[in-house]
Amino acid sequence: MNAPGAPGIRPTWTSSAKDIVGTAIGSSRLWFTMGYGIVNEVYHPRVDMPQIRDLGFIVADGRGFWTEVKRSGDYTLTTAGPGIPAMRILHRHPRFELGLRIAPEIDRDVLLIEAVLTGDADLRLYVLLAPHLGGTGEGNVAEVFVNRDRKLLCAEQGGYAVALAAAEPATQRDTWRRASAGFVGVSDGWQDFAANGAMSWIHDRAGPGNVALLGELGSRTAVLALGFGSDKEAAATLAISALLQPFDAAWHRHVRAWEAWHAGNVDSTRCLGEFRDAAHVSAMVLRVHQDKTFLGAMVASLSIPWGNSTDDSGGYHLVWPRDLVESAGALLALGGTEEARNILRYLIATQLADGRWSQNQWLGGRPHWTGIQLDEAAFPVLLAAALAEADALGGIQVADMVRKALAFIALYGPATDQDRWEETPGINAFTLATAISALVCGAELLGGEERRDILLLADDWNSRIEDWCVGADPGLMARHGIGPYYVRAASPAVFADRAAIREPVPVRNHAGECLVPADSLISTDFLQLVRFGLRRADDPVIAASVALVDALLRVETPAGPCWYRYNGDGYGEHEDGSPFNGTGRGRAWPLLTGERGHYALAAGRDAEARELLHAMIGMSSRTGLIPEQVWEAEAIPRQFLFPGRPSGSAMPLVWAHAEFMKLAASLRLGRPIDRPEAAWLRYGGVKPQAPRAHWSRRMPVGWIRQGQELRLLLDRPALVEWRPEGEAEPRPRPVVSGPLGLLLADLPTEGLESGTRLLLSIQDPATGTWMERDRPVAILPADG
């Protein structure tokens, strides 16, 4: 009989607050997460495809007493060892205890759950399953399915199917007594208990719509097998096959495989002893987030931020090149060389023809969001350099990738359409530090005649960081007793006019358009200049910026200090704790605590870095998962929001775990472990003198220093003319092929006096159109 109430209420996902995430080290293509002591999202056949909302339990006596165990919150969870995603959960109630053990099959697409109910003998155990096949709760069809002589709870949609089988352990026979399908919010099993205090509705089928399944177990000890396939018969066959063995056998195979992986890929002796267990947990998190078809691909989080308010599976199941390289660096820091190489191979395979990478992409390389973030063109170069520095490239040829990436950076930079937070365009210190370091490291990788020209471009950009990125709002400086400071992002207009540092820049995640003067918007991004060795920790502008950040962005939590991304951030829960819905209020980010720890190390304050690493641990879940954001305001218990504890944002955040691993290794090393060696050897934290200035249409600089030559970087054939202001006759300059396959024109400006203005003109030879006409460039004093 088909259940009434189609199509059910609007579907949503579950909370992003995870207890743990896991997968098998083996051919199984299944990933799972847990929250509130039950299984929630399970992903199959790729790490980006969630297939269920949750699988939970009701305990009832059939006479009116019933309770859903996930709502009680009284449970403990332990794992088989640090970084081993095999879980034991014990739910407690005055009338019973429910013990669960959870482990995937290593060679089947099946998740196994052992359930043991003890206590009051009148109580029975019921299982709730909410399918969200194909990544949505809409259009699912649920059915109580008899496969040969076994009963299963099944659901299908399109080419996806799930089947839940149950067996009594001693006999391995089917142990379902009754089962029912229903529409969520109307005729599902939870509504049955809510209305009747017992299981009283029996429906064989429900769908299409937002559906759920309920099954009553015939034994107080049972093993459940959640199988996935292309149709219900395939999923059922896998689930039943997995039940035909002792649960202990599957459990121990899973545990041994993970122990072997840690032994081969995680050298925790590179961390201080007090952080080794947490490092194994973080390494496990990174490994769990990797796909098994597209080796080296890793999604940002196996969670759906504020998922209990939406059916959208969100953007965290995508691959970000930046997050991927941060993760590769963390794995490499603790000995995971082959894992890091796989990431580099994947990145090379997905590089776009123009040299950059997509803002983010699906596992197979298909772009999703199409913004351009310059740091994401630079990070893969830094990964190649880090592997080369460790003599661990393993035969991977990186020259073509590096050359294309550097060409894109040179022509497109140093401004970016989006910063690393996917939001504000302009010139950003984090992006600039990453791009300059990539130019230096890439020059060393390429060598040859190109090396000098690439290094001179890096020197030029490095020498101009303060010109482009430093603000001096009198009010801010007076209130906080500081000198000039780094801004979050400056308008590209600052290339031509230093006064443009006050021009408005957009701040996202606010209702309507939100524009603020650039010199009033502060972030922590400038710390990358120190981390990558471009500026010293005690540089006066760095020191002033640290003081300003601590005044505006630092927040104290019970776990320790944490920082907001920037003032005016709108990405986070609203003040009342309601979910982010396109607007909100930014919360504190634990990964920024890690970044501050790297700054402390660079400043020689090892004890401070150690305390910050402990703070990151204090902000994590009961099993060590680090969230994207933590709640930092007054507690709102009804919404599970407590100071210093995970908010409704992504958890775990892979990038945060990578930061933890790197800081743990850096603390042992005594310096930031991902500091590019080539950049440090070239600059040592000191601003360079640049003998050559550069100009491009993306970087139309308005001044150069006396004694500098000027090189024009062009993206197409052109006719170039220049003349000192006051001269009537233009001076043509040839356009020739140069390093990285770029077109360039060198202007002999070294002999021009300070105070001179030269005028540039660039013409398209095909159309005769003037792309630039008498564009001024001033000659400033060499030491001005």
N, C-alpha and C positions, 0 to 999 in steps of 0.2 A: 504494500500500500504506500502510495506517495504521500509524503508529509505535507501538511498545510502550511501556509504562510509565505509562499514564494514572493519575492526572491530573498527574503530575510532583510535584516537591518543593514545599514551601510557598513561595509567591512573596514576593519583597521588591523594594523599589526599590533604587536605587544610592546612592552617597555624595552628601551634600549639598555636598561640596567642588567648586565650579564653577570652571572656567577663565574662562568668559564666558557671557553670555546674549544672545539676539538675537531680532529680528523684522524684518520688512520695513516700510519706510515706503510703504504702498500698501494695496491691497485684500486681499492675502493674509491669511488668518486662521490664521496658524501662528507659534508661538513655540518657540524651541529653546534648549537649554543644552548646555554641554560640560564635561567633567571628565576628567582623566587623558588628555587629548589625543584623545578621541573624543566623538561625539555621545551624550548621554544623554537626559533627558526631552525629548520634543517635545510641545507642547500644541496642541490643535485641537478644535473650532473657536472655543473661547474660551480666554482666558488662565488659566482655572482648571481645565482639563481635560487632564491628562497622558495620552498615548496610547501611548508606548513607554517601556521601561526604559532601553535603550541600543542603539546601533548601533556595533559595533566591528569590528576586523580581526584575522585570523590570517595570518601569513606562514609557509609551509611548503614543503618540497621533495618531499613525497610518499614519502619514504624514511625517515621517523622524526624528522626535524628539524621542529619547529614552535614558534612563540611567539605569544602574544597581546600585541599591542603596548601595550595599556593597562597591562599589569602591569610593563613594563620601567621606566617612569617617566623614560626618557631622551628627552625631546622639548622642542622650543621652540615657542612660539606667539607670533605677531605679528598685529596687526590692520592694516587698510588706513589707519588714522589714529586719533587720539585720539577715543574715543567712536564709532567706526564698527564695528559688529558683523559684519565680514567677515573671516574668519580664515584664516591660513596656519599649518599645523602641520607640523613636520618631526620624525618619529620616527627615531632612530638605533639601529643595531645593527651589530656587527662584520661581518655578512654583507650588510646592506642598509640603505637609507634609504627611508622611506615618507613622501612629501609629500602633504598634504591641503590643499585649499582648500574653504571652506564658505560658502555664501551661500543665502538663500532667494530664490525667485522673488517679485517684488514684486506680481504680479497673479494668482498661482495658489497653491493650498494645497500647496506642494511645497518641500522642502528639497533643494538640489543639493550634491553632494559630488564634487569632482574628486580622484581618487586616482592617484598616480604612484609605482610601485615601481621602484627602481633598485638595482644591485648584482649579486649572484650571479644568473646567468641561469637557474639551476635552480629558483629560487624562484617560487612562485605566491601570488596574493593571494586570500584568502577573506573573506567578509563575514558577520558575525553580527548578527542582528536579534532582539530580545526584545520582542514587543508586550505592552503592558499596556492594552488598549483599554477605554474607559469608566472609566479610572482604577484598574484592578485587573489583577493577573496571573492571576486565576481566570476560568475559563469562556471563554478565548480559543480560537479554532480557527485553526490555521495550515495553509497550503496552498501547494504549488508550482503556480502557476496559469499556464496558457497563454492569453493574451489575443490572439486571432487568431493571429499567428505570432510573438509575443514571449513570452518566459518572464518571470514575475515572482514575487517572494516576497511572499505576501499573508497577511493575517490579518483575521478579522472577529469582532465580538461585538456583539449588539444592533444599534443603528443606526450603528455605527462600523466603519471599515475602514481598513487601511493597505496600500499596495502599494509594493514596492521594485523599480524597474527599473534596468537598467544598459546603457550604450552605449559602444562604442568611439568616441572623439571624432571621428576623421577621417571615418568613414562614418555615424555616428549609428545604427549597427545594434546589435541585441541582442548582448551579450557574455557572458551567463551560459553557462558550460559545463555545470555540474551544480548541483543544488540539492536540499535535503532539509529536511523538517520533523520536529521531535521534541519530546518532553516534557522539560522542564528537569530536570537532575539524573539522567536515565536514558538517554534516546535522542536528546538534542539534539546539535548539531554539536560543541560544546566537549567533551562527554563522548566523542564519537567520536575526536577527536584525543587526548584524555587516555588512552583505552584502546588506540588503534591507531597513534598517531603520524601519521595520515593520514586523509583523508576516505574512509571506506569504507562508510558507511551511506547508503542512499538511501530515503527515505520521502516519499511524495507528500503526506501529510496527517497532522496531529496535532491532537487536541482532542476535546471541550472540556477545558481545563485550563490549566496553566502551561506555555506552549509557546515554542519558539524556532525560528528559521530559519537555515540556513547556505547560502551560495552561493559557488561557485568562479568567479572571473572568468577569461575566456578571453584577456584582454589585460592587460599590465602597466600600461597607462594606461587609465583608465575614468572615466566620469561616472555617478554614481549619482543617482537621483531618488526621493526618499521622498515619496509622495503620499498624501493623506488624503481620504476621502469617506464617503458613507453606505453604500456597499457596495463589494466588491472591483472591480467593473467601473468604477465612478466613480473610485475611487482610481487604478486602472490607467490610465484615460484621461488623468487629470491628469499622472501621472508620465511617461507616454510623450510627451505633448505638450511637457512641459518639456525633454525631451532633444533635441528637434528644433530645436536652435539651438547655436551655440558657447557653451561655458561662460563664456568671457570676456564675452560680451554680457550675460548675466544678472548676472555679478559687477559689471560697471561700472554697470549700471542701479541695482543695490542701493547701491553706494557713493555714487553721485551723489545719490540720494534722501536718504541720511543726511546728506551734506554740506550739502544745501539745508536740511534740518531744523535742523541746528545753526546755520546762518547766520541763520535766521529766529527762533530761540527761545532761543539761548544766547549772551549777551553776556559772554564770558569776560574782557573788560577790567574787569569789576566785581570781579575777583579779582586778587591779586598775580600777577605773571608766573609764579612758580615753582609755582603751583597751578592754572594754567589747563588743562593737559592732563587732570589728575585731575578737574577740574570738568566737563569734557566727558564723561569716562567716567561720572561720577555722573549727569549729566543723561541720558545714554543709558540707564543702568540704570532710571531713573524712567520714561522713555518706553517702554522695552521692557515694563514691567510693567503698562501700560495696556491695557485691552480695546479692541477695535475695533468691537464692537456697542454696548456700553454706554459711550459716550464719557465720560471723566472717572473711570471706575471703575479702580482700581488694586489689585492683590493685594499681599500683604505680601512674598512671596518666591517666585521660580520655583525652589524647591528643596523637598526633603522632609527635614527634620532627622532625622539618624540613620536615613535611608531604607534603608540596607542591613541593617536589623534588623526591618523591618516592611513589610507590604503596604498599610498605611493611608497615604493620600496626605496626611494631616495637615491642620492648620488654617491653613497659611500661604498657601493659595490662596483666601483669603477677603478681603473688604474690611473694613478697620477705619477708621471715621471719623477717629480720631485720626491714624493713619498717613497717611491721605489728605490731611488738612489740613497735616500736617508737610511732605508732598511738594509740595503746592500752594505753600506758602510758599517752599520751595527753588526751585521753577521760577520763581515770581514774582521772587525775589531776583536771578535772572540773566536776566530779561527774557522769560520764558515766560508772557506775560499770557494768551493764549488758552487755553493748557493749564490754567492756574489757573482761568479762568472755566468751562471744561468741568467741572472738579472741583466747583466751587460749584453748577453746574446739577444735576449728578448728586446732590449732597447734598440740595439742596432737593427733588428728585424723590423721595428715599427717606426723608425725615423722617417719623416716626411721628405719629399723630394727637395724642398727648399732648405733643409738642414735642421729644422726644429722638430719638436714633438707636439702632438695634440695636447691641449690643456688637460684633458683626460680622455680615456678611451675604454671601450669594451675589451674583454680579454683578447679577442682576436685581432685587435688593432684598429677597429672601426671607431673613428672619432665620435665623441658624444657632445660635450660642450666645446665650442670652437674658439674660445678666447686665446690670446697669445700672451704667454708669460715667459719673459726672457730668461729667468733663472732655470726654467725647465729645458731650455736649449743648452744651458751650461752644465747642469748637474751630471748628465751622462759622460761628459768629457772628464769631469773630476773623478767619476768612478773608474774610468779607464786608467787615469793617472794613478789612482790609489792602488789598483791591481798591478800596474807596471812597477810602482815603487816597491811593492811587496814581492816582485818577481813572480807574479801569480796570474798573468794573463792566459797562460796555458795555451798559447798558440793562436789566440783570437787576434785577428788583424784589425786594428782600430783606426788606421790612418784615414780611410775614406770617411768614416763617421765623424772623426774629429775635424777634418777639413771642412766638411759641409756645415757642421754645427758652428764652427768659428766664423765662417763666412756669413752665416745668418746673424750671429751676434754682432759682428762688425758693421754690417749694413743696417740692421734693425735697431740696435741699441744706441745709447745705453738706457733710454727710456723704455718702459714696458707698458703694454695695454692694460695689464693686470698685475698686481703685486702677488705675493705668495698666498695671500688670503682670498684670492679670486675676485678682488674688488676694485681697488683704487688704481687708476692709471698714473703714469708720471715717472719721476726719477726716485727710486727707492734704494736706501742704503743696503738692505739685504740683497736685493737683486743685483745691484752694482758690485758688491763684494764678490758675489758668486760668478758674475760674468767676467770680471777682471781676473779672478783666480783661474777660471777656465781658459782665458786667453794665455796666461802664463804657462799653465800646465800643458795646454794643447801645443803651444810653441815648442816645448821641450819634447813632446811626443813626436811631433812632425820633424823637428830639426831642419837641417838644410838651409837653403837660401831664404825660406819664408820666416825662419825663426826670429831674426832681428826685427823685421817689420811688424810681426805680431806683438812682440814684446814692447815695441815703441808705442803701439796703440794702447796696450795695457797701461803703460807708464803715463800716457796722456790722460786717460780716464782716471787713473788713480790720483794724479796730481790735481784734478779738478773736483774731487769729492766734496771738499768744503765749499767750493764755489757754488755747487749745485744743490747740496743737501742740508746746509746749515742755516737755521733761522735765528732771528734776534728780536723777537717781539719784546718791546720795552716792558710791558706789563708783566709778562711771564717771568722775565729775568729779574725784575724788581721783587715780585712776590716771593720768588724762591731763592733769591740771592745767588744767582748763577750768571755765567757768561753765555755766549752763543751755544746753540744746541742743535742736534740733528732732528729734522722733521720726518714725519712718516713718509710723505711723498711730496715732491715739488712738481709744478707744472713744467712741461717741456719748454715753455716760453723762457725759462731761466737760462737756457743755453745762450740766448742772445742778450738777455737783460737780467742782471742779478736781482733787480728789484722785483722781478716776477715771483720771488719766493713767497710773496704775500698773496698771490693770485689764488682764487678759490679752487678747491679740489672736492670731488664728490665723496660722500660717506654713504655707504649702502645700508640696506636693511632698516630704513626709516620710511614712514609714510610720506609720500610725495618726494620732491627733490630736496636733497639736503647738501648744501655747499658750505664749506668753511674755509677760512684762509689757511693756506698750507702751513704757515708758521705757527698755527695754533693746534695742529694735529700731531700728536706725539705717539710713538710706538717704540717697541723694544728692538726693532729690526737692525738698528745700527750696531748692535753687539756682534753681528757677523763680521764686521770690519776687524774687530779684535780677534775673534775666533779664527779667522782665515789669515791673520798675520799682516793685514794692511795698515793697521794702526795699533799703537801700544795701549795697554789698559789704562795707563796714567796720562794719556793724551788729554790736554785741557778740555777739548770739545767733548770727548768721550766722557770724561768725569762729570762735566756739567750735565750731559744728557742722562747719565745714570742717576744723578740727583733728581732731575726733573721726572724721570720715569718712576722713581720710588715715591715721589710726592703725589703723582697723578694716577699711577697704574698699579702700584703694589697694594696687596691686601693680605692681612694676617688671617690665617685659618687655624683651627685646632691642630692641624697636621704640620703647619709651617707656612712660610710665605709663598704667595702665588701672585701672578701678574695678569692683568687684562692685556688684550692684544693692542688696543689703542683707546684713547679717550673718545667717547661717543659711539663705541661699538654697539651695534644693534642685533648681533647674532647670539641669541640665547633666550631663556625664558623671560616672560614679562615680569614686572615687579610683583604681581600677585601669584607667580609660580605657574601660570598657564603657559602652554607650549609655545615655542617659537612658531610663528605662522607667516613668515615673510618680514615681520618686524619683531622687535623684542629689546632685550638689554644684554649686552655681552657679559659673559661670566669669566671667571679666572681659569687659565689654561695651565695644567701641570707641566706640559712640555716646555713652557716658558720658564718654569722653575729649573728645569734641566739646562736650558740655554743660559740662564743666569749662573748656574754652577760652572759651566764652561768659561764664562767670563771671569768668575772668581779664580779658577785655576790659572788662567792667563795672567791674572794679577798677582799670583803667588799666594793666594789665600786658600790653601788646601782644606783647612778645617771647615771653612764656610761652604765649600763645594760638597764636602761630606754631609754636612747638615742638610743641604738642599736635596741631596740624593735620598736621605731619610725622609724628607718631606714628601717627595714623590711617592715613596712607598706608603706613607701615611694617607695619601689621597686616593689610594687604589682600593679595589673591592676586597672582599674577604679572602679571595684566592689570588690577589695580586694583579688584577686587570686595571690598567690605568685609563681613566676616562679622558675624553676630549676636554671637558670643562667640569669644574666643581662649583657647587653652590656656595656663595660667599656672603649671603644676606641672612636675616633672621630666619630660623627654622620654620618650615611649613609642613608639619608632620603628615597631614592628610594627603599631601602630594609627594611624600617621601623625600623632601628636600631638607637637608641638614648641612650646616656650615662645614666646609672642608670635605664633603662627601660628593660622590658623582651626581651630576645633574641629569637632565633628560637627554643630553647630547650623546654623541657616539661613544660606545664603550664595548670593547677596548678600541683605542685609537692606535693603529699600528705605528704611526709616526711618533707618538709619545713613548711607546715601548722602545723604538729605535733610539730615541734620545736618552732614555734611561740606560740602555746597554752601552752607548758610547760614553756617557758620563761615568759609568762604573769603570770602564776600561781606562778612560782619561785620568781618573783619580789615581789609579795605580801607576800610570805612565808619568803623571805630573804635568801634563799639558793637554790641550784638546787633541784627541786622537785623530780627528778628521781634518786637522789643519794641513792644507796642501803644502808639501815640502818645497816644491818649486817656488810657490808664492812667498813662503817664509824666507827662503834663501835670497830671493830677489829684493824683498822689501824690509824684512825684519821689523815690521811695525812702523816704519818711517815713510813719510810722504816723499815720493821721488821727484827729482827734476826731470822734466820731459823735453828733450831736444826737438821733438817734432809734435806739432799740433795736427789735429784731424778735423775735417768738416764733412758732413753728409747731409742729405736733405732731411734725414731723421734727426740729425744733430747739427743744426745750423749755428755753430758757435759764433758769438758776436765779438769775441776778442781772443787774441793770442798774446804770448809774451815776446818781448823784444829778444831777438836772436833765434827764435823758433822758425823752422821751415813749416810750411802748411801743405798738407796732403788732402786732396779731395777724394772721397770714396764714392763711387758712382755705381748705380745698379743697371745702367744701360748705356749704350754708346751716346756720346754727346760732344758738342763743341764748347770749349771752355775759353773764356776770356777774363782777364783781370787787369786792373790798373790802380795805381795810387790815386786817391781822390785829388782832383785838381788837374790831372793829366787828361787830355782829350782822347788820345789814341789808346785803344785797348791793346793788351798784350796777349796774343793767343798762346795756349799751352796744349801740348799734345795729350791725348787720352790713350793710355797704354794698359796692357794686361799686367796685373801685379800679383801679389801673394793671395792665396786662397781663391784664385780665379776671379778676383775682383778687378774692376776697371778703376783706374786712378789717374789723377793729374797732380803733379808736384809743382807748387808755386815757390819760386826762389825769394822768400820773404825774410831770410836771415839778416839781410843788411838794412832792413827798413828801421827808421828811427821810431822811438817811442812817441806816441801822439799821432802817428800816421793812421789814416784810414784807407784800407784798400776796398775795392768794389769788385764783386764777383758776378759774372754772368754765365749762364749755362743754357745752351740751345739744343733742342731736339733736331738732329740733322734730317730726319725723315719728314718732319712736318714744318720745320722752321719756327716752331713755337718756342718762346723763351720760357724755360722752366724757372729760371731765376734771372732777375735783371737788376744789376747794380746792388746786390746784397752786400751790406757793409760789414767789415770785420776790422775792429780797432786793434792797434798795436799798443799794448800796455807795458809799463816798465817791467824788467825781468824780475825784480824783487818786490813788486807792488802787490 
